[in-house]
Each structure stands twice: as structure tokens, then as C-alpha cells.
Amino acid sequence: MGIILGYWDIRGLAHAIRLLLEYTETPYEDKQYGVGGEARKSETRPDVIQTRFGPLAIDPEYDISQWTSVKEKLGLDFPNLPYLIDGERKITQSNAILRYLARKHKMCGETEEEIIRIDILENQVMDFRMAFAKVCYSPDFEKLKPEYLEELPGKLKLFSQFLGDRKWFAGNKITYVDFLAYDFLDSQQMFEPKCFNQYKNLQDFLDRFEALEKISAYMKSSRFMKSPVFWRVAKWSNKKE
Ligand SMILES: N[C@@H](CCC(=O)N[C@@H](CS)C(=O)NCC(=O)O)C(=O)O
């Protein structure tokens, strides 16, 4: 049985994983859970799901039963999305999934310096994307957006300095954190198209990543999902564009 990646039918935390699966030419089933628009039928289904930026209240008009009806039945230690099932191996936590795939392809860094850089960037990207998601899911989105945009150049400057003149974030060899960084930086460019004008090395990094043979082929395929980045309750990129 091949690998199954389970996630909502959005880009979200699955994007970097899907990109890595494609880059490594790993056969996989992209199991996507949709959200229905019909009224809820079950009284027992929870109204709130826990997300990485806290509990997310689900409007009663949304039907998330495609996921909740199987959530506890998959044999996952900590049932969540995304999950990856590879035979007997059942993994949740997006970064654990990325590391699992990356270990198979020696994409976790080799030297101590590379590994430190990977550890830093993995966690830094998660912090930044959580801050971004909080803004995009907030009912105060219109108020928070200008503040976020004001702080964005400062955040990107740190990425730009960290990358320096390296080809990839850890060094000369591509590693799984490049997939995380690509996903986050690309979403920032979608949010603010001019954001890399003063950070040429970040723009070059995005271009280099997209020019990778397998990535470029994936981006041209019908499997590729540029958007929605977020769930339909978000205030930005909540539908396919
Ligand atoms: N730390 C986890 C966060 C997972 C998470 O928050 N998943 C959200 C979507 S981004 C979800 O809807 N999970 C389904 C659930 O809580 O039932 C990870 O990195 O995988």
C-alpha cells in the first residue's frame, strides 16, 4: 500500500509536504477532506476544532463530518490533520511528516551547522506562519492587515540575512526546510506582491525552487493547489483563485 497524505482540501500545512512528496517522486494518495455547506446533522459533533493557533469555532452551517467521522478511526496517536500513513507507520504533526520523508532522502542536513540552521528555520517558519494565520483568521483582519504589512519587511529582512548568498537555507544542498520556507515566503508574496522588491536573494530563492524540474512539473499539473491557503472561515485566501 502506498503513502496516504490526509488533509483538508486547502493548501495550509500540507503544501510543503505535497511539494516534498512530488520532489522526491514518492507515489502518494492526496486524501482531501472537504467542508460541506449544509446544515449540521449530528448533535454530537464538536463545534470547535483545535488548530495550531488555538480553537477554531466552526460555524454551524459548515459540515466537517468528512473528517470528524473518521478522525478517531484511523489509528493515529494524536488524531489531526495533516496525517501521513505509510503502511504500519502513522504520523501526525506536519513537521514530523516532513522530517520522516526527508530522512528517507537524506534531506535533513549533514553537518552540525546545517542541522542547527534547519532546526532554527523550521521553528521560525512555524512562528511566523502562526502569526500570519492569526491575522488572516481574525474577525479584525482589516484592522490587523496594515499592522502586519508594516512589520513584514523587518521579518523578511531576517530571512534574507539568514539565507545570505547560500543556494538553500541550510547550505549548498536542498533540505526539507526549504520546502517550509518556500511555502511561507510564497504566501507572503501572494499577500503582498511587492514584498521581495528589496530582498533579491529571497526572490531568487523562490525562482530557484520553482525551477526545480519536479516542482515545475507539479506546478503545471492539475494536482497543484496554489490556493486557498486557508480554510473557508479565513478572511484572506479562503477560496480557490
Ligand atoms: N501542530 C500541528 C497542527 C495541526 C492543525 O492545527 N491542524 C488543523 C488544520 S491546520 C486541523 O484542522 N486539524 C484537524 C483537527 O483538529 O481535528 C501540525 O503542525 O500538524
The ligand as an ORCA input file, in Angstrom:
! r2SCAN-3c Opt
* xyz 0 1
  N       0.871     21.263     15.081
  C       0.016     20.590     14.127
  C      -1.217     21.458     13.922
  C      -2.303     20.718     13.174
  C      -3.568     21.561     12.988
  O      -3.765     22.604     13.635
  N      -4.436     21.101     12.074
  C      -5.636     21.836     11.745
  C      -5.566     22.311     10.321
  S      -4.204     23.346     10.025
  C      -6.887     20.969     11.821
  O      -7.921     21.384     11.329
  N      -6.825     19.798     12.432
  C      -7.950     18.886     12.494
  C      -8.488     18.667     13.866
  O      -8.074     19.380     14.807
  O      -9.365     17.815     14.002
  C       0.777     20.326     12.827
  O       1.777     21.023     12.571
  O       0.421     19.408     12.091
*
